[in-house]
Amino acid sequence: MALHDSTSILRWPAAACLAATAAIHMTLVPDHLREAPYAGALFIALSAAALAGALLIMAVDHQLVWTGAAALCLAAVISYVLSRSVGLPSMSDDVGDWLNRLGMAAVACEAAAVMICSVVLWQAHADRRPRMA
């Protein structure tokens, strides 16, 4: 379902957050491919999906695009929390490294994208609700 025209102003910051997420993770790919190849592959997949999401948000104003972008970024934030708390296989050195600069930048972009997408989806839902006369 296409969303309301008022969401167009939020396309730019959402797309910027997704593009920044992709760029940050791509800089980390080489190290992660050496340390834990599965993590490097997941960073490549996340970067490709985030870049595709940024392009789609700019091209298509559809609820599924906004939902997919929010879900992708929320999954990335959850993965960061898991990697810093209980750790991930072959990446135990990340446990406790909460203040990693690139990690914090990525989480900030991802959290902002989740919030922007949530606002857009909430507004679209509110616009569709019947009004009491």
Secondary structure as GFF3:
##gff-version 3
##sequence-region A 1 133
A	DSSP	three_ten_helix	5	7	.	.	.	ID=ss1
A	DSSP	alpha_helix	8	35	.	.	.	ID=ss2
A	DSSP	alpha_helix	37	59	.	.	.	ID=ss3
A	DSSP	alpha_helix	63	85	.	.	.	ID=ss4
A	DSSP	three_ten_helix	92	94	.	.	.	ID=ss5
A	DSSP	alpha_helix	101	128	.	.	.	ID=ss6
###
